[in-house]
Amino acid sequence: MATYKQIFKDIVALVAAVFCAIVLVTGLSQHSETLFAALLAFALMVPVIASTAVGLKKDLSDQFTA
């Protein structure tokens, strides 16, 4: 059974991962001639964001089924 503390940690991790991806992509897109580096950084952040979202969904479903 997930506690509210674990759910809060998952939400904070998800927000931090999305914020990091946004900052990384905008920073790279403004300072490079092509968008390849920005798209590559975004592609590398997608698994991190997806993993965090899946963990949050699992903890929320455990909380409501218990």
All heavy atoms as TSV, in Angstrom:
chain	resi	resn	atom	element	x	y	z
A	1	MET	N	N	0.845	-1.182	0.000
A	1	MET	CA	C	0.000	0.000	0.000
A	1	MET	C	C	0.887	1.240	0.000
A	1	MET	O	O	1.803	1.371	0.800
A	1	MET	CB	C	-0.891	-0.022	1.236
A	1	MET	CG	C	-1.836	1.144	1.304
A	1	MET	SD	S	-3.046	0.911	2.591
A	1	MET	CE	C	-2.636	2.257	3.642
A	2	ALA	N	N	0.631	2.098	-0.908
A	2	ALA	CA	C	1.415	3.329	-1.031
A	2	ALA	C	C	0.886	4.377	-0.060
A	2	ALA	O	O	-0.313	4.506	0.141
A	2	ALA	CB	C	1.347	3.856	-2.445
A	3	THR	N	N	1.798	5.106	0.507
A	3	THR	CA	C	1.399	6.181	1.409
A	3	THR	C	C	1.349	7.493	0.642
A	3	THR	O	O	1.795	7.592	-0.495
A	3	THR	CB	C	2.398	6.308	2.573
A	3	THR	OG1	O	3.688	6.627	2.031
A	3	THR	CG2	C	2.496	5.014	3.361
A	4	TYR	N	N	0.773	8.483	1.288
A	4	TYR	CA	C	0.699	9.799	0.643
A	4	TYR	C	C	2.085	10.395	0.444
A	4	TYR	O	O	2.312	11.146	-0.500
A	4	TYR	CB	C	-0.172	10.741	1.476
A	4	TYR	CG	C	-1.626	10.368	1.427
A	4	TYR	CD1	C	-2.270	9.840	2.537
A	4	TYR	CD2	C	-2.351	10.523	0.252
A	4	TYR	CE1	C	-3.600	9.484	2.481
A	4	TYR	CE2	C	-3.676	10.159	0.178
A	4	TYR	CZ	C	-4.305	9.651	1.304
A	4	TYR	OH	O	-5.618	9.292	1.236
A	5	LYS	N	N	3.022	10.036	1.307
A	5	LYS	CA	C	4.395	10.534	1.171
A	5	LYS	C	C	5.026	9.997	-0.125
A	5	LYS	O	O	5.694	10.736	-0.844
A	5	LYS	CB	C	5.211	10.103	2.376
A	5	LYS	CG	C	6.608	10.650	2.400
A	5	LYS	CD	C	7.328	10.248	3.672
A	5	LYS	CE	C	8.718	10.810	3.692
A	5	LYS	NZ	N	9.439	10.439	4.911
A	6	GLN	N	N	4.789	8.724	-0.432
A	6	GLN	CA	C	5.330	8.138	-1.655
A	6	GLN	C	C	4.671	8.749	-2.889
A	6	GLN	O	O	5.340	9.014	-3.888
A	6	GLN	CB	C	5.129	6.612	-1.655
A	6	GLN	CG	C	5.709	5.929	-2.864
A	6	GLN	CD	C	7.214	6.064	-2.955
A	6	GLN	OE1	O	7.909	6.072	-1.945
A	6	GLN	NE2	N	7.730	6.178	-4.157
A	7	ILE	N	N	3.377	8.991	-2.818
A	7	ILE	CA	C	2.676	9.619	-3.941
A	7	ILE	C	C	3.205	11.034	-4.163
A	7	ILE	O	O	3.422	11.460	-5.294
A	7	ILE	CB	C	1.154	9.598	-3.704
A	7	ILE	CG1	C	0.652	8.155	-3.755
A	7	ILE	CG2	C	0.425	10.455	-4.729
A	7	ILE	CD1	C	-0.782	7.981	-3.331
A	8	PHE	N	N	3.448	11.765	-3.073
A	8	PHE	CA	C	4.009	13.114	-3.188
A	8	PHE	C	C	5.396	13.069	-3.804
A	8	PHE	O	O	5.730	13.896	-4.662
A	8	PHE	CB	C	4.054	13.784	-1.812
A	8	PHE	CG	C	4.635	15.167	-1.839
A	8	PHE	CD1	C	3.911	16.226	-2.368
A	8	PHE	CD2	C	5.902	15.409	-1.353
A	8	PHE	CE1	C	4.443	17.495	-2.401
A	8	PHE	CE2	C	6.448	16.671	-1.381
A	8	PHE	CZ	C	5.714	17.723	-1.911
A	9	LYS	N	N	6.214	12.110	-3.410
A	9	LYS	CA	C	7.549	11.958	-3.999
A	9	LYS	C	C	7.460	11.681	-5.499
A	9	LYS	O	O	8.247	12.209	-6.280
A	9	LYS	CB	C	8.302	10.812	-3.326
A	9	LYS	CG	C	8.871	11.130	-1.989
A	9	LYS	CD	C	9.637	9.910	-1.483
A	9	LYS	CE	C	10.211	10.092	-0.132
A	9	LYS	NZ	N	10.929	8.885	0.331
A	10	ASP	N	N	6.501	10.838	-5.889
A	10	ASP	CA	C	6.332	10.532	-7.311
A	10	ASP	C	C	5.907	11.765	-8.101
A	10	ASP	O	O	6.385	11.991	-9.211
A	10	ASP	CB	C	5.301	9.421	-7.501
A	10	ASP	CG	C	5.823	8.065	-7.075
A	10	ASP	OD1	O	7.061	7.903	-6.985
A	10	ASP	OD2	O	4.995	7.168	-6.840
A	11	ILE	N	N	5.013	12.558	-7.535
A	11	ILE	CA	C	4.568	13.776	-8.218
A	11	ILE	C	C	5.717	14.764	-8.362
A	11	ILE	O	O	5.907	15.363	-9.427
A	11	ILE	CB	C	3.371	14.400	-7.477
A	11	ILE	CG1	C	2.141	13.504	-7.635
A	11	ILE	CG2	C	3.072	15.801	-7.994
A	11	ILE	CD1	C	0.965	13.910	-6.791
A	12	VAL	N	N	6.503	14.931	-7.308
A	12	VAL	CA	C	7.648	15.840	-7.364
A	12	VAL	C	C	8.670	15.353	-8.391
A	12	VAL	O	O	9.219	16.143	-9.161
A	12	VAL	CB	C	8.289	16.005	-5.963
A	12	VAL	CG1	C	9.619	16.726	-6.046
A	12	VAL	CG2	C	7.342	16.750	-5.039
A	13	ALA	N	N	8.908	14.052	-8.434
A	13	ALA	CA	C	9.860	13.499	-9.409
A	13	ALA	C	C	9.362	13.702	-10.834
A	13	ALA	O	O	10.146	14.020	-11.734
A	13	ALA	CB	C	10.080	12.016	-9.135
A	14	LEU	N	N	8.057	13.549	-11.052
A	14	LEU	CA	C	7.500	13.753	-12.382
A	14	LEU	C	C	7.608	15.213	-12.810
A	14	LEU	O	O	8.018	15.512	-13.933
A	14	LEU	CB	C	6.041	13.301	-12.425
A	14	LEU	CG	C	5.324	13.410	-13.760
A	14	LEU	CD1	C	6.017	12.553	-14.809
A	14	LEU	CD2	C	3.873	13.003	-13.615
A	15	VAL	N	N	7.293	16.131	-11.915
A	15	VAL	CA	C	7.399	17.552	-12.229
A	15	VAL	C	C	8.855	17.933	-12.498
A	15	VAL	O	O	9.150	18.681	-13.436
A	15	VAL	CB	C	6.789	18.404	-11.095
A	15	VAL	CG1	C	7.115	19.866	-11.260
A	15	VAL	CG2	C	5.284	18.200	-11.038
A	16	ALA	N	N	9.770	17.403	-11.699
A	16	ALA	CA	C	11.193	17.699	-11.896
A	16	ALA	C	C	11.699	17.145	-13.229
A	16	ALA	O	O	12.471	17.814	-13.925
A	16	ALA	CB	C	12.008	17.125	-10.744
A	17	ALA	N	N	11.271	15.958	-13.604
A	17	ALA	CA	C	11.707	15.369	-14.869
A	17	ALA	C	C	11.174	16.160	-16.060
A	17	ALA	O	O	11.910	16.408	-17.022
A	17	ALA	CB	C	11.256	13.915	-14.960
A	18	VAL	N	N	9.918	16.569	-15.995
A	18	VAL	CA	C	9.341	17.361	-17.086
A	18	VAL	C	C	10.021	18.721	-17.173
A	18	VAL	O	O	10.361	19.203	-18.261
A	18	VAL	CB	C	7.813	17.503	-16.912
A	18	VAL	CG1	C	7.243	18.524	-17.862
A	18	VAL	CG2	C	7.136	16.161	-17.094
A	19	PHE	N	N	10.258	19.358	-16.029
A	19	PHE	CA	C	10.933	20.657	-16.013
A	19	PHE	C	C	12.349	20.539	-16.572
A	19	PHE	O	O	12.783	21.386	-17.364
A	19	PHE	CB	C	10.956	21.219	-14.590
A	19	PHE	CG	C	11.653	22.534	-14.484
A	19	PHE	CD1	C	11.041	23.690	-14.943
A	19	PHE	CD2	C	12.928	22.635	-13.933
A	19	PHE	CE1	C	11.677	24.910	-14.860
A	19	PHE	CE2	C	13.569	23.842	-13.842
A	19	PHE	CZ	C	12.950	24.987	-14.301
A	20	CYS	N	N	13.051	19.503	-16.184
A	20	CYS	CA	C	14.411	19.296	-16.680
A	20	CYS	C	C	14.408	19.085	-18.195
A	20	CYS	O	O	15.268	19.622	-18.899
A	20	CYS	CB	C	15.028	18.094	-15.979
A	20	CYS	SG	S	16.704	17.726	-16.500
A	21	ALA	N	N	13.455	18.328	-18.696
A	21	ALA	CA	C	13.368	18.105	-20.142
A	21	ALA	C	C	13.080	19.404	-20.888
A	21	ALA	O	O	13.684	19.680	-21.921
A	21	ALA	CB	C	12.287	17.075	-20.450
A	22	ILE	N	N	12.174	20.213	-20.349
A	22	ILE	CA	C	11.847	21.484	-20.997
A	22	ILE	C	C	13.057	22.414	-21.023
A	22	ILE	O	O	13.383	23.004	-22.052
A	22	ILE	CB	C	10.653	22.153	-20.293
A	22	ILE	CG1	C	9.374	21.360	-20.572
A	22	ILE	CG2	C	10.486	23.598	-20.749
A	22	ILE	CD1	C	8.190	21.796	-19.729
A	23	VAL	N	N	13.745	22.534	-19.901
A	23	VAL	CA	C	14.918	23.410	-19.828
A	23	VAL	C	C	16.024	22.909	-20.746
A	23	VAL	O	O	16.653	23.694	-21.459
A	23	VAL	CB	C	15.410	23.516	-18.369
A	23	VAL	CG1	C	16.772	24.166	-18.284
A	23	VAL	CG2	C	14.410	24.287	-17.538
A	24	LEU	N	N	16.238	21.611	-20.760
A	24	LEU	CA	C	17.293	21.035	-21.590
A	24	LEU	C	C	17.007	21.247	-23.079
A	24	LEU	O	O	17.880	21.679	-23.832
A	24	LEU	CB	C	17.412	19.541	-21.287
A	24	LEU	CG	C	18.600	18.792	-21.825
A	24	LEU	CD1	C	19.884	19.345	-21.230
A	24	LEU	CD2	C	18.467	17.326	-21.480
A	25	VAL	N	N	15.791	20.988	-23.493
A	25	VAL	CA	C	15.442	21.126	-24.911
A	25	VAL	C	C	15.471	22.586	-25.342
A	25	VAL	O	O	16.003	22.919	-26.408
A	25	VAL	CB	C	14.073	20.477	-25.191
A	25	VAL	CG1	C	13.576	20.837	-26.571
A	25	VAL	CG2	C	14.172	18.970	-25.039
A	26	THR	N	N	14.927	23.492	-24.536
A	26	THR	CA	C	14.945	24.906	-24.939
A	26	THR	C	C	16.362	25.462	-24.946
A	26	THR	O	O	16.709	26.246	-25.825
A	26	THR	CB	C	14.058	25.766	-24.026
A	26	THR	OG1	O	14.475	25.599	-22.670
A	26	THR	CG2	C	12.609	25.409	-24.176
A	27	GLY	N	N	17.172	25.071	-23.990
A	27	GLY	CA	C	18.555	25.539	-23.961
A	27	GLY	C	C	19.348	25.056	-25.150
A	27	GLY	O	O	20.104	25.817	-25.765
A	28	LEU	N	N	19.174	23.794	-25.507
A	28	LEU	CA	C	19.906	23.259	-26.652
A	28	LEU	C	C	19.387	23.811	-27.968
A	28	LEU	O	O	20.156	24.032	-28.896
A	28	LEU	CB	C	19.827	21.732	-26.661
A	28	LEU	CG	C	20.681	21.032	-25.616
A	28	LEU	CD1	C	20.389	19.545	-25.622
A	28	LEU	CD2	C	22.158	21.273	-25.862
A	29	SER	N	N	18.091	24.035	-28.053
A	29	SER	CA	C	17.558	24.535	-29.321
A	29	SER	C	C	17.950	25.985	-29.573
A	29	SER	O	O	18.055	26.412	-30.711
A	29	SER	CB	C	16.040	24.386	-29.361
A	29	SER	OG	O	15.442	25.233	-28.412
A	30	GLN	N	N	18.173	26.748	-28.519
A	30	GLN	CA	C	18.564	28.148	-28.697
A	30	GLN	C	C	20.052	28.306	-29.005
A	30	GLN	O	O	20.448	29.289	-29.599
A	30	GLN	CB	C	18.221	28.950	-27.447
A	30	GLN	CG	C	16.740	29.157	-27.274
A	30	GLN	CD	C	16.420	29.907	-25.995
A	30	GLN	OE1	O	17.311	30.251	-25.233
A	30	GLN	NE2	N	15.154	30.157	-25.766
A	31	HIS	N	N	20.863	27.343	-28.603
A	31	HIS	CA	C	22.304	27.499	-28.751
A	31	HIS	C	C	22.925	26.590	-29.817
A	31	HIS	O	O	24.138	26.521	-29.930
A	31	HIS	CB	C	23.000	27.243	-27.411
A	31	HIS	CG	C	22.730	28.322	-26.421
A	31	HIS	ND1	N	21.760	28.198	-25.457
A	31	HIS	CD2	C	23.252	29.553	-26.264
A	31	HIS	CE1	C	21.710	29.299	-24.740
A	31	HIS	NE2	N	22.607	30.138	-25.205
A	32	SER	N	N	22.104	25.905	-30.584
A	32	SER	CA	C	22.686	25.080	-31.641
A	32	SER	C	C	22.076	25.458	-32.986
A	32	SER	O	O	20.993	26.016	-33.057
A	32	SER	CB	C	22.436	23.594	-31.350
A	32	SER	OG	O	21.064	23.307	-31.407
A	33	GLU	N	N	22.787	25.146	-34.025
A	33	GLU	CA	C	22.318	25.507	-35.356
A	33	GLU	C	C	21.219	24.572	-35.839
A	33	GLU	O	O	20.364	24.961	-36.605
A	33	GLU	CB	C	23.491	25.490	-36.328
A	33	GLU	CG	C	24.513	26.568	-36.027
A	33	GLU	CD	C	25.680	26.518	-36.976
A	33	GLU	OE1	O	25.587	25.820	-38.001
A	33	GLU	OE2	O	26.688	27.175	-36.697
A	34	THR	N	N	21.264	23.325	-35.413
A	34	THR	CA	C	20.229	22.370	-35.800
A	34	THR	C	C	19.454	21.941	-34.560
A	34	THR	O	O	19.896	22.129	-33.433
A	34	THR	CB	C	20.843	21.124	-36.455
A	34	THR	OG1	O	21.650	20.458	-35.490
A	34	THR	CG2	C	21.677	21.509	-37.656
A	35	LEU	N	N	18.327	21.363	-34.796
A	35	LEU	CA	C	17.512	20.886	-33.686
A	35	LEU	C	C	17.817	19.440	-33.321
A	35	LEU	O	O	17.161	18.870	-32.455
A	35	LEU	CB	C	16.030	21.014	-34.041
A	35	LEU	CG	C	15.486	22.433	-34.098
A	35	LEU	CD1	C	14.021	22.404	-34.513
A	35	LEU	CD2	C	15.637	23.112	-32.762
A	36	PHE	N	N	18.833	18.861	-33.947
A	36	PHE	CA	C	19.144	17.458	-33.685
A	36	PHE	C	C	19.506	17.224	-32.223
A	36	PHE	O	O	19.033	16.267	-31.605
A	36	PHE	CB	C	20.283	16.966	-34.588
A	36	PHE	CG	C	20.651	15.541	-34.324
A	36	PHE	CD1	C	19.817	14.518	-34.754
A	36	PHE	CD2	C	21.808	15.224	-33.641
A	36	PHE	CE1	C	20.142	13.204	-34.506
A	36	PHE	CE2	C	22.135	13.910	-33.384
A	36	PHE	CZ	C	21.307	12.889	-33.827
A	37	ALA	N	N	20.329	18.088	-31.647
A	37	ALA	CA	C	20.729	17.920	-30.251
A	37	ALA	C	C	19.533	18.058	-29.315
A	37	ALA	O	O	19.395	17.305	-28.348
A	37	ALA	CB	C	21.804	18.937	-29.887
A	38	ALA	N	N	18.653	18.999	-29.599
A	38	ALA	CA	C	17.469	19.186	-28.762
A	38	ALA	C	C	16.535	17.985	-28.864
A	38	ALA	O	O	15.984	17.523	-27.867
A	38	ALA	CB	C	16.739	20.460	-29.154
A	39	LEU	N	N	16.346	17.474	-30.073
A	39	LEU	CA	C	15.483	16.314	-30.246
A	39	LEU	C	C	16.084	15.068	-29.611
A	39	LEU	O	O	15.370	14.238	-29.048
A	39	LEU	CB	C	15.214	16.084	-31.733
A	39	LEU	CG	C	14.365	17.152	-32.418
A	39	LEU	CD1	C	14.275	16.877	-33.914
A	39	LEU	CD2	C	12.987	17.205	-31.804
A	40	LEU	N	N	17.386	14.944	-29.664
A	40	LEU	CA	C	18.056	13.820	-29.028
A	40	LEU	C	C	17.907	13.892	-27.510
A	40	LEU	O	O	17.643	12.878	-26.845
A	40	LEU	CB	C	19.530	13.788	-29.422
A	40	LEU	CG	C	20.355	12.624	-28.893
A	40	LEU	CD1	C	19.807	11.309	-29.427
A	40	LEU	CD2	C	21.806	12.799	-29.292
A	41	ALA	N	N	18.058	15.093	-26.947
A	41	ALA	CA	C	17.881	15.255	-25.504
A	41	ALA	C	C	16.449	14.930	-25.097
A	41	ALA	O	O	16.212	14.291	-24.074
A	41	ALA	CB	C	18.236	16.681	-25.101
A	42	PHE	N	N	15.486	15.362	-25.892
A	42	PHE	CA	C	14.093	15.041	-25.595
A	42	PHE	C	C	13.852	13.537	-25.666
A	42	PHE	O	O	13.173	12.966	-24.806
A	42	PHE	CB	C	13.164	15.767	-26.571
A	42	PHE	CG	C	11.717	15.451	-26.343
A	42	PHE	CD1	C	11.053	15.980	-25.260
A	42	PHE	CD2	C	11.041	14.620	-27.199
A	42	PHE	CE1	C	9.724	15.681	-25.038
A	42	PHE	CE2	C	9.717	14.314	-26.998
A	42	PHE	CZ	C	9.046	14.844	-25.906
A	43	ALA	N	N	14.429	12.894	-26.677
A	43	ALA	CA	C	14.252	11.450	-26.822
A	43	ALA	C	C	14.866	10.695	-25.645
A	43	ALA	O	O	14.350	9.657	-25.231
A	43	ALA	CB	C	14.876	10.977	-28.128
A	44	LEU	N	N	15.941	11.219	-25.091
A	44	LEU	CA	C	16.564	10.576	-23.937
A	44	LEU	C	C	15.785	10.816	-22.648
A	44	LEU	O	O	15.877	10.026	-21.712
A	44	LEU	CB	C	18.005	11.056	-23.782
A	44	LEU	CG	C	18.961	10.604	-24.876
A	44	LEU	CD1	C	20.339	11.240	-24.681
A	44	LEU	CD2	C	19.083	9.087	-24.901
A	45	MET	N	N	15.018	11.892	-22.586
A	45	MET	CA	C	14.237	12.184	-21.382
A	45	MET	C	C	12.884	11.473	-21.374
A	45	MET	O	O	12.270	11.339	-20.319
A	45	MET	CB	C	14.016	13.689	-21.245
A	45	MET	CG	C	15.241	14.459	-20.815
A	45	MET	SD	S	15.900	13.947	-19.222
A	45	MET	CE	C	14.615	14.479	-18.116
A	46	VAL	N	N	12.410	11.021	-22.518
A	46	VAL	CA	C	11.098	10.362	-22.580
A	46	VAL	C	C	11.030	9.122	-21.686
A	46	VAL	O	O	10.062	8.960	-20.940
A	46	VAL	CB	C	10.722	10.040	-24.046
A	46	VAL	CG1	C	9.545	9.085	-24.117
A	46	VAL	CG2	C	10.391	11.326	-24.771
A	47	PRO	N	N	12.028	8.223	-21.676
A	47	PRO	CA	C	11.936	7.072	-20.770
A	47	PRO	C	C	11.928	7.465	-19.291
A	47	PRO	O	O	11.270	6.818	-18.480
A	47	PRO	CB	C	13.177	6.239	-21.095
A	47	PRO	CG	C	13.599	6.681	-22.434
A	47	PRO	CD	C	13.179	8.102	-22.572
A	48	VAL	N	N	12.638	8.513	-18.947
A	48	VAL	CA	C	12.661	8.961	-17.550
A	48	VAL	C	C	11.277	9.456	-17.134
A	48	VAL	O	O	10.765	9.103	-16.067
A	48	VAL	CB	C	13.723	10.074	-17.363
A	48	VAL	CG1	C	13.670	10.645	-15.967
A	48	VAL	CG2	C	15.102	9.553	-17.685
A	49	ILE	N	N	10.658	10.255	-17.989
A	49	ILE	CA	C	9.328	10.781	-17.687
A	49	ILE	C	C	8.307	9.645	-17.661
A	49	ILE	O	O	7.453	9.584	-16.776
A	49	ILE	CB	C	8.945	11.866	-18.709
A	49	ILE	CG1	C	9.873	13.075	-18.541
A	49	ILE	CG2	C	7.492	12.281	-18.562
A	49	ILE	CD1	C	9.743	14.105	-19.635
A	50	ALA	N	N	8.402	8.735	-18.606
A	50	ALA	CA	C	7.460	7.615	-18.656
A	50	ALA	C	C	7.598	6.716	-17.435
A	50	ALA	O	O	6.598	6.272	-16.866
A	50	ALA	CB	C	7.666	6.818	-19.934
A	51	SER	N	N	8.814	6.447	-17.022
A	51	SER	CA	C	9.039	5.610	-15.845
A	51	SER	C	C	8.469	6.255	-14.585
A	51	SER	O	O	7.856	5.581	-13.754
A	51	SER	CB	C	10.540	5.367	-15.676
A	51	SER	OG	O	10.791	4.712	-14.462
A	52	THR	N	N	8.652	7.551	-14.462
A	52	THR	CA	C	8.112	8.260	-13.310
A	52	THR	C	C	6.590	8.262	-13.332
A	52	THR	O	O	5.944	8.070	-12.296
A	52	THR	CB	C	8.630	9.704	-13.298
A	52	THR	OG1	O	10.049	9.683	-13.413
A	52	THR	CG2	C	8.252	10.415	-12.030
A	53	ALA	N	N	6.009	8.450	-14.499
A	53	ALA	CA	C	4.546	8.443	-14.615
A	53	ALA	C	C	3.970	7.064	-14.307
A	53	ALA	O	O	2.930	6.955	-13.658
A	53	ALA	CB	C	4.137	8.897	-16.006
A	54	VAL	N	N	4.642	6.013	-14.743
A	54	VAL	CA	C	4.169	4.660	-14.451
A	54	VAL	C	C	4.252	4.373	-12.952
A	54	VAL	O	O	3.343	3.759	-12.385
A	54	VAL	CB	C	4.965	3.617	-15.272
A	54	VAL	CG1	C	4.719	2.209	-14.774
A	54	VAL	CG2	C	4.616	3.728	-16.728
A	55	GLY	N	N	5.314	4.809	-12.311
A	55	GLY	CA	C	5.425	4.639	-10.860
A	55	GLY	C	C	4.320	5.369	-10.113
A	55	GLY	O	O	3.754	4.840	-9.151
A	56	LEU	N	N	4.009	6.568	-10.566
A	56	LEU	CA	C	2.929	7.336	-9.943
A	56	LEU	C	C	1.587	6.643	-10.146
A	56	LEU	O	O	0.791	6.525	-9.212
A	56	LEU	CB	C	2.881	8.750	-10.516
A	56	LEU	CG	C	1.755	9.653	-10.020
A	56	LEU	CD1	C	1.867	9.864	-8.523
A	56	LEU	CD2	C	1.783	10.971	-10.750
A	57	LYS	N	N	1.338	6.155	-11.353
A	57	LYS	CA	C	0.076	5.458	-11.622
A	57	LYS	C	C	-0.049	4.207	-10.764
A	57	LYS	O	O	-1.114	3.907	-10.230
A	57	LYS	CB	C	-0.019	5.093	-13.097
A	57	LYS	CG	C	-1.310	4.399	-13.453
A	57	LYS	CD	C	-1.325	3.962	-14.898
A	57	LYS	CE	C	-2.604	3.259	-15.274
A	57	LYS	NZ	N	-2.867	2.069	-14.514
A	58	LYS	N	N	1.045	3.465	-10.613
A	58	LYS	CA	C	1.026	2.258	-9.798
A	58	LYS	C	C	0.730	2.589	-8.347
A	58	LYS	O	O	-0.081	1.915	-7.699
A	58	LYS	CB	C	2.362	1.538	-9.913
A	58	LYS	CG	C	2.439	0.262	-9.132
A	58	LYS	CD	C	3.780	-0.410	-9.311
A	58	LYS	CE	C	3.862	-1.632	-8.453
A	58	LYS	NZ	N	4.480	-1.391	-7.175
A	59	ASP	N	N	1.367	3.617	-7.812
A	59	ASP	CA	C	1.134	3.996	-6.425
A	59	ASP	C	C	-0.290	4.505	-6.215
A	59	ASP	O	O	-0.916	4.219	-5.192
A	59	ASP	CB	C	2.136	5.060	-5.979
A	59	ASP	CG	C	3.519	4.472	-5.763
A	59	ASP	OD1	O	3.632	3.248	-5.635
A	59	ASP	OD2	O	4.493	5.249	-5.725
A	60	LEU	N	N	-0.824	5.244	-7.186
A	60	LEU	CA	C	-2.198	5.720	-7.059
A	60	LEU	C	C	-3.199	4.571	-7.130
A	60	LEU	O	O	-4.175	4.543	-6.383
A	60	LEU	CB	C	-2.507	6.756	-8.148
A	60	LEU	CG	C	-1.919	8.138	-7.921
A	60	LEU	CD1	C	-2.184	9.029	-9.131
A	60	LEU	CD2	C	-2.497	8.779	-6.674
A	61	SER	N	N	-2.967	3.625	-8.024
A	61	SER	CA	C	-3.894	2.492	-8.112
A	61	SER	C	C	-3.816	1.614	-6.866
A	61	SER	O	O	-4.816	1.075	-6.420
A	61	SER	CB	C	-3.636	1.683	-9.369
A	61	SER	OG	O	-2.379	1.056	-9.307
A	62	ASP	N	N	-2.609	1.472	-6.287
A	62	ASP	CA	C	-2.474	0.722	-5.050
A	62	ASP	C	C	-3.197	1.429	-3.897
A	62	ASP	O	O	-3.768	0.769	-3.029
A	62	ASP	CB	C	-0.995	0.539	-4.681
A	62	ASP	CG	C	-0.284	-0.438	-5.587
A	62	ASP	OD1	O	-0.969	-1.164	-6.339
A	62	ASP	OD2	O	0.970	-0.464	-5.547
A	63	GLN	N	N	-3.153	2.739	-3.906
A	63	GLN	CA	C	-3.788	3.515	-2.836
A	63	GLN	C	C	-5.309	3.378	-2.888
A	63	GLN	O	O	-5.960	3.247	-1.855
A	63	GLN	CB	C	-3.400	4.998	-2.948
A	63	GLN	CG	C	-3.991	5.882	-1.884
A	63	GLN	CD	C	-3.381	5.645	-0.521
A	63	GLN	OE1	O	-2.239	5.209	-0.407
A	63	GLN	NE2	N	-4.128	5.912	0.516
A	64	PHE	N	N	-5.884	3.403	-4.099
A	64	PHE	CA	C	-7.338	3.379	-4.205
A	64	PHE	C	C	-7.921	1.974	-4.173
A	64	PHE	O	O	-9.108	1.815	-3.930
A	64	PHE	CB	C	-7.776	4.112	-5.467
A	64	PHE	CG	C	-7.575	5.605	-5.372
A	64	PHE	CD1	C	-6.773	6.265	-6.277
A	64	PHE	CD2	C	-8.168	6.335	-4.356
A	64	PHE	CE1	C	-6.575	7.628	-6.193
A	64	PHE	CE2	C	-7.974	7.703	-4.267
A	64	PHE	CZ	C	-7.171	8.345	-5.175
A	65	THR	N	N	-7.124	0.947	-4.433
A	65	THR	CA	C	-7.643	-0.424	-4.378
A	65	THR	C	C	-7.556	-1.000	-2.977
A	65	THR	O	O	-8.210	-1.977	-2.681
A	65	THR	CB	C	-6.897	-1.340	-5.360
A	65	THR	OG1	O	-5.516	-1.334	-5.054
A	65	THR	CG2	C	-7.136	-0.906	-6.789
A	66	ALA	N	N	-6.738	-0.411	-2.135
A	66	ALA	CA	C	-6.582	-0.946	-0.771
A	66	ALA	C	C	-7.650	-0.441	0.159
A	66	ALA	O	O	-8.390	0.415	-0.040
A	66	ALA	CB	C	-5.210	-0.573	-0.220
